[in-house]
Amino acid sequence: MSRAINVNITEAEVLTACRKRGATISAIETLASGGTRVVLTNADAAETMKQAFGRKVIAGPVTRTPLRLWSR
């Protein structure tokens, strides 16, 4: 099971929801295509948060924000 979840809500909303349920975040980023990608520290937390986010989970492909823009 993947620990990563893409959701159609803001980073602040993800942080609040995870804090409320005691789920520890490993990484979080805003998606270029809209929404937020969050990686939880374990599969149990990921499953809890998937259920909590419900219909806000993005099932299809997303465009991630590049972490570094290389100059030539």
Backbone as XML, in Angstrom:
<?xml version="1.0"?>
<chain id="A" units="angstrom">
  <residue number="1" name="MET">
    <atom name="N" x="0.836" y="-1.173" z="0.000"/>
    <atom name="CA" x="0.000" y="0.000" z="0.000"/>
    <atom name="C" x="0.887" y="1.246" z="0.000"/>
  </residue>
  <residue number="2" name="SER">
    <atom name="N" x="0.517" y="2.208" z="-0.806"/>
    <atom name="CA" x="1.258" y="3.463" z="-0.907"/>
    <atom name="C" x="0.959" y="4.365" z="0.287"/>
  </residue>
  <residue number="3" name="ARG">
    <atom name="N" x="1.975" y="5.065" z="0.731"/>
    <atom name="CA" x="1.797" y="6.036" z="1.817"/>
    <atom name="C" x="1.449" y="7.414" z="1.277"/>
  </residue>
  <residue number="4" name="ALA">
    <atom name="N" x="1.504" y="7.587" z="-0.052"/>
    <atom name="CA" x="1.244" y="8.881" z="-0.687"/>
    <atom name="C" x="-0.228" y="9.009" z="-1.073"/>
  </residue>
  <residue number="5" name="ILE">
    <atom name="N" x="-0.776" y="10.205" z="-0.857"/>
    <atom name="CA" x="-2.168" y="10.492" z="-1.202"/>
    <atom name="C" x="-2.209" y="11.854" z="-1.884"/>
  </residue>
  <residue number="6" name="ASN">
    <atom name="N" x="-2.917" y="11.935" z="-2.997"/>
    <atom name="CA" x="-3.163" y="13.206" z="-3.676"/>
    <atom name="C" x="-4.602" y="13.612" z="-3.378"/>
  </residue>
  <residue number="7" name="VAL">
    <atom name="N" x="-4.775" y="14.828" z="-2.862"/>
    <atom name="CA" x="-6.110" y="15.281" z="-2.472"/>
    <atom name="C" x="-6.415" y="16.661" z="-3.030"/>
  </residue>
  <residue number="8" name="ASN">
    <atom name="N" x="-7.685" y="16.916" z="-3.237"/>
    <atom name="CA" x="-8.134" y="18.181" z="-3.810"/>
    <atom name="C" x="-8.503" y="19.175" z="-2.703"/>
  </residue>
  <residue number="9" name="ILE">
    <atom name="N" x="-7.541" y="19.436" z="-1.812"/>
    <atom name="CA" x="-7.687" y="20.432" z="-0.752"/>
    <atom name="C" x="-6.330" y="21.106" z="-0.548"/>
  </residue>
  <residue number="10" name="THR">
    <atom name="N" x="-6.291" y="22.161" z="0.241"/>
    <atom name="CA" x="-5.050" y="22.909" z="0.453"/>
    <atom name="C" x="-4.125" y="22.201" z="1.446"/>
  </residue>
  <residue number="11" name="GLU">
    <atom name="N" x="-2.851" y="22.622" z="1.437"/>
    <atom name="CA" x="-1.890" y="22.081" z="2.404"/>
    <atom name="C" x="-2.365" y="22.326" z="3.831"/>
  </residue>
  <residue number="12" name="ALA">
    <atom name="N" x="-2.891" y="23.513" z="4.088"/>
    <atom name="CA" x="-3.362" y="23.844" z="5.438"/>
    <atom name="C" x="-4.470" y="22.896" z="5.887"/>
  </residue>
  <residue number="13" name="GLU">
    <atom name="N" x="-5.386" y="22.574" z="4.975"/>
    <atom name="CA" x="-6.474" y="21.644" z="5.306"/>
    <atom name="C" x="-5.937" y="20.241" z="5.564"/>
  </residue>
  <residue number="14" name="VAL">
    <atom name="N" x="-4.933" y="19.829" z="4.790"/>
    <atom name="CA" x="-4.309" y="18.514" z="4.992"/>
    <atom name="C" x="-3.634" y="18.475" z="6.362"/>
  </residue>
  <residue number="15" name="LEU">
    <atom name="N" x="-2.867" y="19.519" z="6.680"/>
    <atom name="CA" x="-2.174" y="19.579" z="7.970"/>
    <atom name="C" x="-3.157" y="19.498" z="9.133"/>
  </residue>
  <residue number="16" name="THR">
    <atom name="N" x="-4.252" y="20.227" z="9.034"/>
    <atom name="CA" x="-5.269" y="20.222" z="10.089"/>
    <atom name="C" x="-5.894" y="18.841" z="10.243"/>
  </residue>
  <residue number="17" name="ALA">
    <atom name="N" x="-6.252" y="18.215" z="9.120"/>
    <atom name="CA" x="-6.890" y="16.894" z="9.157"/>
    <atom name="C" x="-5.946" y="15.840" z="9.735"/>
  </residue>
  <residue number="18" name="CYS">
    <atom name="N" x="-4.684" y="15.889" z="9.338"/>
    <atom name="CA" x="-3.709" y="14.912" z="9.837"/>
    <atom name="C" x="-3.453" y="15.117" z="11.327"/>
  </residue>
  <residue number="19" name="ARG">
    <atom name="N" x="-3.326" y="16.357" z="11.746"/>
    <atom name="CA" x="-3.104" y="16.667" z="13.162"/>
    <atom name="C" x="-4.282" y="16.163" z="13.997"/>
  </residue>
  <residue number="20" name="LYS">
    <atom name="N" x="-5.493" y="16.373" z="13.502"/>
    <atom name="CA" x="-6.707" y="15.963" z="14.218"/>
    <atom name="C" x="-6.748" y="14.454" z="14.443"/>
  </residue>
  <residue number="21" name="ARG">
    <atom name="N" x="-6.202" y="13.695" z="13.488"/>
    <atom name="CA" x="-6.254" y="12.234" z="13.565"/>
    <atom name="C" x="-4.934" y="11.610" z="14.025"/>
  </residue>
  <residue number="22" name="GLY">
    <atom name="N" x="-3.959" y="12.433" z="14.356"/>
    <atom name="CA" x="-2.680" y="11.926" z="14.848"/>
    <atom name="C" x="-1.827" y="11.258" z="13.792"/>
  </residue>
  <residue number="23" name="ALA">
    <atom name="N" x="-2.042" y="11.603" z="12.526"/>
    <atom name="CA" x="-1.271" y="11.025" z="11.419"/>
    <atom name="C" x="-0.035" y="11.889" z="11.172"/>
  </residue>
  <residue number="24" name="THR">
    <atom name="N" x="1.141" y="11.266" z="11.194"/>
    <atom name="CA" x="2.393" y="11.995" z="11.008"/>
    <atom name="C" x="2.749" y="12.080" z="9.533"/>
  </residue>
  <residue number="25" name="ILE">
    <atom name="N" x="3.066" y="13.282" z="9.083"/>
    <atom name="CA" x="3.395" y="13.538" z="7.681"/>
    <atom name="C" x="4.895" y="13.412" z="7.466"/>
  </residue>
  <residue number="26" name="SER">
    <atom name="N" x="5.264" y="12.689" z="6.415"/>
    <atom name="CA" x="6.669" y="12.563" z="6.022"/>
    <atom name="C" x="7.050" y="13.662" z="5.038"/>
  </residue>
  <residue number="27" name="ALA">
    <atom name="N" x="6.155" y="13.962" z="4.089"/>
    <atom name="CA" x="6.392" y="15.005" z="3.078"/>
    <atom name="C" x="5.050" y="15.551" z="2.614"/>
  </residue>
  <residue number="28" name="ILE">
    <atom name="N" x="5.067" y="16.827" z="2.198"/>
    <atom name="CA" x="3.847" y="17.458" z="1.696"/>
    <atom name="C" x="4.238" y="18.474" z="0.633"/>
  </residue>
  <residue number="29" name="GLU">
    <atom name="N" x="3.441" y="18.563" z="-0.427"/>
    <atom name="CA" x="3.726" y="19.535" z="-1.491"/>
    <atom name="C" x="2.439" y="19.933" z="-2.199"/>
  </residue>
  <residue number="30" name="THR">
    <atom name="N" x="2.420" y="21.153" z="-2.709"/>
    <atom name="CA" x="1.312" y="21.621" z="-3.527"/>
    <atom name="C" x="1.498" y="21.070" z="-4.935"/>
  </residue>
  <residue number="31" name="LEU">
    <atom name="N" x="0.419" y="20.574" z="-5.526"/>
    <atom name="CA" x="0.475" y="20.021" z="-6.879"/>
    <atom name="C" x="0.274" y="21.122" z="-7.914"/>
  </residue>
  <residue number="32" name="ALA">
    <atom name="N" x="1.051" y="21.071" z="-8.986"/>
    <atom name="CA" x="0.916" y="22.048" z="-10.072"/>
    <atom name="C" x="-0.469" y="21.952" z="-10.712"/>
  </residue>
  <residue number="33" name="SER">
    <atom name="N" x="-1.036" y="20.750" z="-10.724"/>
    <atom name="CA" x="-2.354" y="20.546" z="-11.330"/>
    <atom name="C" x="-3.497" y="20.881" z="-10.374"/>
  </residue>
  <residue number="34" name="GLY">
    <atom name="N" x="-3.161" y="21.316" z="-9.160"/>
    <atom name="CA" x="-4.169" y="21.667" z="-8.164"/>
    <atom name="C" x="-4.287" y="20.609" z="-7.092"/>
  </residue>
  <residue number="35" name="GLY">
    <atom name="N" x="-4.381" y="21.032" z="-5.866"/>
    <atom name="CA" x="-4.480" y="20.103" z="-4.755"/>
    <atom name="C" x="-3.155" y="19.937" z="-4.036"/>
  </residue>
  <residue number="36" name="THR">
    <atom name="N" x="-3.076" y="18.873" z="-3.248"/>
    <atom name="CA" x="-1.914" y="18.628" z="-2.400"/>
    <atom name="C" x="-1.536" y="17.158" z="-2.442"/>
  </residue>
  <residue number="37" name="ARG">
    <atom name="N" x="-0.232" y="16.897" z="-2.434"/>
    <atom name="CA" x="0.286" y="15.530" z="-2.305"/>
    <atom name="C" x="0.849" y="15.417" z="-0.897"/>
  </residue>
  <residue number="38" name="VAL">
    <atom name="N" x="0.420" y="14.406" z="-0.171"/>
    <atom name="CA" x="0.917" y="14.182" z="1.184"/>
    <atom name="C" x="1.408" y="12.740" z="1.293"/>
  </residue>
  <residue number="39" name="VAL">
    <atom name="N" x="2.554" y="12.573" z="1.936"/>
    <atom name="CA" x="3.107" y="11.246" z="2.195"/>
    <atom name="C" x="3.123" y="11.059" z="3.704"/>
  </residue>
  <residue number="40" name="LEU">
    <atom name="N" x="2.451" y="10.020" z="4.171"/>
    <atom name="CA" x="2.388" y="9.735" z="5.596"/>
    <atom name="C" x="3.532" y="8.799" z="5.990"/>
  </residue>
  <residue number="41" name="THR">
    <atom name="N" x="3.828" y="8.712" z="7.281"/>
    <atom name="CA" x="4.968" y="7.924" z="7.743"/>
    <atom name="C" x="4.717" y="6.421" z="7.742"/>
  </residue>
  <residue number="42" name="ASN">
    <atom name="N" x="3.467" y="6.001" z="7.718"/>
    <atom name="CA" x="3.196" y="4.558" z="7.672"/>
    <atom name="C" x="1.878" y="4.276" z="6.954"/>
  </residue>
  <residue number="43" name="ALA">
    <atom name="N" x="1.710" y="3.029" z="6.565"/>
    <atom name="CA" x="0.542" y="2.624" z="5.775"/>
    <atom name="C" x="-0.760" y="2.752" z="6.563"/>
  </residue>
  <residue number="44" name="ASP">
    <atom name="N" x="-0.716" y="2.502" z="7.863"/>
    <atom name="CA" x="-1.932" y="2.627" z="8.675"/>
    <atom name="C" x="-2.441" y="4.068" z="8.688"/>
  </residue>
  <residue number="45" name="ALA">
    <atom name="N" x="-1.523" y="5.013" z="8.842"/>
    <atom name="CA" x="-1.906" y="6.427" z="8.824"/>
    <atom name="C" x="-2.448" y="6.810" z="7.454"/>
  </residue>
  <residue number="46" name="ALA">
    <atom name="N" x="-1.831" y="6.282" z="6.394"/>
    <atom name="CA" x="-2.295" y="6.576" z="5.038"/>
    <atom name="C" x="-3.720" y="6.065" z="4.832"/>
  </residue>
  <residue number="47" name="GLU">
    <atom name="N" x="-4.004" y="4.879" z="5.316"/>
    <atom name="CA" x="-5.351" y="4.321" z="5.175"/>
    <atom name="C" x="-6.366" y="5.145" z="5.972"/>
  </residue>
  <residue number="48" name="THR">
    <atom name="N" x="-5.999" y="5.545" z="7.173"/>
    <atom name="CA" x="-6.871" y="6.393" z="7.995"/>
    <atom name="C" x="-7.191" y="7.695" z="7.278"/>
  </residue>
  <residue number="49" name="MET">
    <atom name="N" x="-6.166" y="8.314" z="6.701"/>
    <atom name="CA" x="-6.366" y="9.605" z="6.042"/>
    <atom name="C" x="-7.122" y="9.457" z="4.724"/>
  </residue>
  <residue number="50" name="LYS">
    <atom name="N" x="-6.914" y="8.362" z="4.000"/>
    <atom name="CA" x="-7.690" y="8.135" z="2.772"/>
    <atom name="C" x="-9.176" y="8.070" z="3.105"/>
  </residue>
  <residue number="51" name="GLN">
    <atom name="N" x="-9.505" y="7.391" z="4.178"/>
    <atom name="CA" x="-10.903" y="7.316" z="4.597"/>
    <atom name="C" x="-11.408" y="8.687" z="5.039"/>
  </residue>
  <residue number="52" name="ALA">
    <atom name="N" x="-10.574" y="9.431" z="5.743"/>
    <atom name="CA" x="-10.972" y="10.760" z="6.224"/>
    <atom name="C" x="-11.185" y="11.732" z="5.063"/>
  </residue>
  <residue number="53" name="PHE">
    <atom name="N" x="-10.311" y="11.682" z="4.051"/>
    <atom name="CA" x="-10.428" y="12.586" z="2.907"/>
    <atom name="C" x="-11.581" y="12.191" z="1.991"/>
  </residue>
  <residue number="54" name="GLY">
    <atom name="N" x="-11.930" y="10.926" z="1.958"/>
    <atom name="CA" x="-13.070" y="10.457" z="1.175"/>
    <atom name="C" x="-13.025" y="10.862" z="-0.288"/>
  </residue>
  <residue number="55" name="ARG">
    <atom name="N" x="-14.045" y="11.588" z="-0.736"/>
    <atom name="CA" x="-14.170" y="11.965" z="-2.151"/>
    <atom name="C" x="-13.166" y="13.034" z="-2.567"/>
  </residue>
  <residue number="56" name="LYS">
    <atom name="N" x="-12.421" y="13.583" z="-1.635"/>
    <atom name="CA" x="-11.407" y="14.590" z="-1.954"/>
    <atom name="C" x="-10.115" y="13.967" z="-2.485"/>
  </residue>
  <residue number="57" name="VAL">
    <atom name="N" x="-9.990" y="12.632" z="-2.384"/>
    <atom name="CA" x="-8.808" y="11.941" z="-2.905"/>
    <atom name="C" x="-8.844" y="11.992" z="-4.430"/>
  </residue>
  <residue number="58" name="ILE">
    <atom name="N" x="-7.724" y="12.376" z="-5.034"/>
    <atom name="CA" x="-7.601" y="12.439" z="-6.493"/>
    <atom name="C" x="-7.148" y="11.067" z="-6.977"/>
  </residue>
  <residue number="59" name="ALA">
    <atom name="N" x="-7.971" y="10.414" z="-7.797"/>
    <atom name="CA" x="-7.677" y="9.058" z="-8.247"/>
    <atom name="C" x="-6.810" y="9.021" z="-9.501"/>
  </residue>
  <residue number="60" name="GLY">
    <atom name="N" x="-6.925" y="10.013" z="-10.354"/>
    <atom name="CA" x="-6.209" y="10.006" z="-11.630"/>
    <atom name="C" x="-4.814" y="10.591" z="-11.529"/>
  </residue>
  <residue number="61" name="PRO">
    <atom name="N" x="-4.174" y="10.750" z="-12.684"/>
    <atom name="CA" x="-2.821" y="11.316" z="-12.706"/>
    <atom name="C" x="-2.819" y="12.794" z="-12.307"/>
  </residue>
  <residue number="62" name="VAL">
    <atom name="N" x="-1.713" y="13.227" z="-11.714"/>
    <atom name="CA" x="-1.546" y="14.620" z="-11.296"/>
    <atom name="C" x="-0.216" y="15.140" z="-11.828"/>
  </residue>
  <residue number="63" name="THR">
    <atom name="N" x="-0.091" y="16.452" z="-11.887"/>
    <atom name="CA" x="1.173" y="17.076" z="-12.274"/>
    <atom name="C" x="1.819" y="17.628" z="-11.017"/>
  </residue>
  <residue number="64" name="ARG">
    <atom name="N" x="3.015" y="17.098" z="-10.711"/>
    <atom name="CA" x="3.732" y="17.551" z="-9.520"/>
    <atom name="C" x="4.570" y="18.779" z="-9.833"/>
  </residue>
  <residue number="65" name="THR">
    <atom name="N" x="4.844" y="19.557" z="-8.821"/>
    <atom name="CA" x="5.688" y="20.740" z="-8.954"/>
    <atom name="C" x="7.147" y="20.297" z="-8.925"/>
  </residue>
  <residue number="66" name="PRO">
    <atom name="N" x="7.951" y="20.725" z="-9.906"/>
    <atom name="CA" x="9.371" y="20.346" z="-9.876"/>
    <atom name="C" x="10.031" y="20.890" z="-8.608"/>
  </residue>
  <residue number="67" name="LEU">
    <atom name="N" x="10.876" y="20.078" z="-8.001"/>
    <atom name="CA" x="11.557" y="20.516" z="-6.789"/>
    <atom name="C" x="12.698" y="21.470" z="-7.096"/>
  </residue>
  <residue number="68" name="ARG">
    <atom name="N" x="13.301" y="21.310" z="-8.271"/>
    <atom name="CA" x="14.421" y="22.161" z="-8.633"/>
    <atom name="C" x="14.336" y="22.474" z="-10.121"/>
  </residue>
  <residue number="69" name="LEU">
    <atom name="N" x="14.516" y="23.705" z="-10.458"/>
    <atom name="CA" x="14.555" y="24.102" z="-11.859"/>
    <atom name="C" x="16.017" y="24.279" z="-12.247"/>
  </residue>
  <residue number="70" name="TRP">
    <atom name="N" x="16.488" y="23.454" z="-13.157"/>
    <atom name="CA" x="17.889" y="23.478" z="-13.569"/>
    <atom name="C" x="18.102" y="24.522" z="-14.652"/>
  </residue>
  <residue number="71" name="SER">
    <atom name="N" x="19.147" y="25.295" z="-14.515"/>
    <atom name="CA" x="19.493" y="26.261" z="-15.563"/>
    <atom name="C" x="20.571" y="25.648" z="-16.445"/>
  </residue>
  <residue number="72" name="ARG">
    <atom name="N" x="20.567" y="26.046" z="-17.700"/>
    <atom name="CA" x="21.559" y="25.496" z="-18.637"/>
    <atom name="C" x="22.543" y="26.539" z="-19.029"/>
  </residue>
</chain>
